[in-house]
Amino acid sequence: MPDLSPKAQRTRASLLESARSELLEYGGGLEVGRVAERAGVSVGLIYRYFNSRAGLLAAVAEDFYDRYQRQVMAADPLPDADDWSSREEQRVNRAVEFVYAEPLAPLVLVSLAREPEVAALETQRITENVRQGADNIRRGQAAGQLNASLDPELVSAMILGGMHQALLEALARNPRPPAEQLARQLWHFIRGALAPL
């Protein structure tokens, strides 16, 4: 989307917030008219900013993935640590904390993922995360802390795929497993996949 004026940015943010509220209230259902009413704008304004209902859903999902990227994937949870494993264990803790704390997580990762525009966005983000994970594994290999024979891309894809499925399983349970327990079990799985020296 082209650069927006401050007023347009506020309007767009208000529409996204109204869409999030709508999705949460209706368990993943979203009607453009109700979103416009919540935001106090005309339906036409939604189409101006997002082109379609699907575009609005994709924007909500994109915001979710942007925040996940900032708080989990791109953040260095232990900036002063030399130990690769300690830092990455904290990253796993952050991932679980983010997903557990985010009310939209079950919708974005399950219900909305069936929408073609959201599925395309998710595919793009997974590809980016696999690349980031592979780069991260290479840093551990270069530091002599991970097995040099690992294929970084394949192992990154395995880890992220396993984490995704475990998080989906945990989110579907009632009650959910405790976050600390889930993070500990995920880290045990990841340590095994990485075959640390």
Secondary structure, DSSP 8 states (H G I E B T S, - for coil): -----HHHHHHHHHHHHHHHHHHHHTTT---HHHHHHHHTS-HHHHHHHHSSHHHHHHHHHHHHHHHHIIIIISS-SSTT---HHHHHHHHHHHHHHHHHH-TTHHIIIIIGGGSHHHHHHHHHHHHHHHHHHHHHHHHHHHTT-B-TTS-HHHHHHHHHHHHHHHHHHHHHSSS---HHHHHHHHHHHHHHHH-B-
